[in-house]
Amino acid sequence: MTEAVRFEVENVAETLRTLRKVRPELARDAVKRLKDVGRIITADAKATVPRQALSGWTSWTTKSGSDMGWNAGKVKRGITVQQRNTAQRDPRTRQRQSTINVLTVTNRSGPGQLFETAGRITRGETRSGRAMVDAIERKYGNASRLVWAAAERNEGNVERALRQALDDTERAINLELARR
């Protein structure tokens, strides 16, 4: 499960697709500006990643071979921003979704996802799992500790930067159309 934060703005994907056909360099600049908006959240989330989440959480390999040991550097590298212009399929129904996640901030590392969501759905399935969830909650609070918390702290900044990026792109498009 990948944790993601979403801000919805209408018609961005269609605009970028059209812009790619007309002026690809403007489309690339618009995408760069959108990603810069997402980096407001990633920078804050990365700054809050603890050096050592819990004592003893250093090496841990799951039965399937996944490395779940805490490594702050890997957790920080796992917090990324992605941009796409196509509707994704709902994993349950395989139907195309009605909204397009143009910009998504995700926490891709296993330990980072565990730290972010521990306690959200279950309290842990084993005694040690429950102890881990309790320890994380005591030390860092309820679930949504990194990406979601950063998005909530920066909601106003993100909305202003997103609006500015879209306004600048609109201005560039209008200038281009005026030249023709």
N, C-alpha and C positions, 0 to 999 in steps of 0.2 A: 504494500500500500504506500503510495507516494502522497505526502501531504502537500497541498497547494492552496494558495490564496488567490482570490479572484475579485477584480473590479470590473464591472460591466460598462462598456461604452458601445453604442450602436453604430453599425456601418463601417467600422474600422477595417475589417477584413476585406470587404468589397472595395473600399477605397484603395487599399494597398495592392490588391490584384489588378485593378484598373491602372494604377500608377506604374506598376511594373511593365505594363504593355506600352504606356505612353512615354514615360521617363524613368527608366530603371534606376538611375542614380538618385532621383528624388525618393524612390521607394526604399532604396538602401539606407538613405539618410533618415527616413521616417522610422524604419525598423531599429536603427541604431539609437535614435532618440527614445523609442519605446523601451528598449532594453535598459537604457540609462535610468528610466523611471523605475523599472524593476530592481535596479541595483541599489536604490535607496533602501529597499527592504532587505536585500541580501547583505548589504554592508552592516546594517543594524543587527540582523540575525547572527551574522558571523562574529560580531563584536561581543555578543552575549554567550557564545559557546564557552562553557567552562573548560579550563585546562584539564581537570580531572573531575568527571561527573560524580562518581562515587568511589570511595576507596575499594580497591579490589577489582574494579571493573577495567581490567587491563587486557587480559587475553581470554577469549571466549569464542569457540567455534561451534556452530550448530551441528546437528546430525547430518544436515545436507552439505556441510563444508563451508557455510558462509562465515566470514570473519565478523563477529559482533563485538570484538574488543574495542574499548573506548580509545580513540585516537583523535584528539581535538583537530588536528590538521586535516584528517580525512573527513571529519564531520563538516568542517568549514568548506572544504572543496566540494562537498555534496550539496551545498546550498547554492542553487543555480537559478538563473532566469532563462526562460525559453520563449520563443516567439513562433507562432504558426498561424496560417490563414485558412486552414481547412477544418471543417467540422469533424470531430472524432466520433467513433462509434461507441455507443453505450455498451460496456462489457457484458451486461446481463441480457439485453435484448438484441444487440448487434445492429440496432437502428441508428441512423445518423442523428446526432444531437442537434437540437434547434439552435443552440448558441455555440459560438466559436470562442475557444479560449485563445485569444490573440496573444496575450502575455500571461505567463504562468511562472510563479516563483515556487520552486519545489525543494524538498529536503530529500535527497536521493540516497544518502548513506544509511545502511541498516541501523547502526547504533544511533545515528541522528534521528531517524524515524522513531525508534524505540523511546529515546529520550523525549522527543516531542509529544508522543501520544500515550505514553504509559499511564494507565488508569482511566483513559477515556471510555473504553468499551468494557474491559474486564479489569478485575483487581488482581490478575495474575492467575494462572491455572495450576501452579504448584505452590508449595509453601515458600520456596525460595523466590518464585516469581512475585508472590504477594509481598514478601519482604522488600524486594527491589522496588516495586511500585510505591510502597509506603515510604521507603527511604528517599526516592526521587521527589515524591510529593511533599515530604517534610522539608527537604532542602530547597526545592525549586518551585513549589506550588503545583496547582492543577495542570492538567494537560494543555497543550498549545503553548509551549514554553519558548520556542525559537522563532520560526517563520510567522506563525499566527500572531504571536505577541509583537513582533517587529512590525507587522502589517498594521496592527491596531495602533501602535505608538506613532506610526508615520502616516496614518490615513490622510490627514489634511495635506501633508507635504506631497504625497503620492498623487492625490487628486489635482493639486495645483500644477505639479510638474507634468502630469498627463494632459491636462487641459492646455498647458503652454506648448507641449510637444505637438499636439493636434492642431492648435491654432497656427503654429509656425509652419507646419506641413500644409495647412490650408492656404496660408499666405503664399508659400512657394508655388503651389499649384495655380493660384490665381494670377501670380506674376507670369508664370509660364504661359497660361492661357491668354493673357493680355498681349504678350509678345507675338502671338500667332496671328 
